[in-house]
Amino acid sequence: MPNLNKVMIMGNLTRDPELRYTPSNTPVCQIGVAVNRTWKSQDGERQEETTFIDVEAWGRTAETINEHLRKGRPIFVEGRLKLDTWDDKEGNKRSKLKVVCETFQFVDSKGGERDEQPRGRAAASSNDGPHDPIDEEYIPF
């Protein structure tokens, strides 16, 4: 049976990135992304909901996110879902679904703490425009 585990989200960081290193010195960065959805109800009222998503990035991608993004900045993430499971202090089974970032794009042209910001996919060469548009093949609608 074929399988597919692909996630594309675009939203704003809910907190500053948290960069840590594994015992083997591999960078791992945790971010939170808020994704908003708006629609009109049957009676014509505008409705809105926000979904908060935990995202984990590894390697050079983790370092790039940590270096250039801060709370409130928009980001486009492509990745896969991962379910973490563990036992809490009371011995109860716990689980958490998160997105593991495989690639990402900077969405806006605002600079981070530096005046110059890389644009486009992580580890890709930057273009001369104020920001790179998202390729149509990556837009899920």
TACOR-V231004 format. One record per helix or strand of 2 or more residues. SS is the DSSP state (A for helix, B for strand). FROM is the first residue (numbers start at 1). TO is the last residue. Records with the same first field share a line. If there is no record, write none. Layout:
SS=FROM-TO + FROM-TO
//
This chain:
B=7-13 + 18-21 + 27-40 + 46-58 + 74-87 + 93-106
A=59-68 + 136-138
//
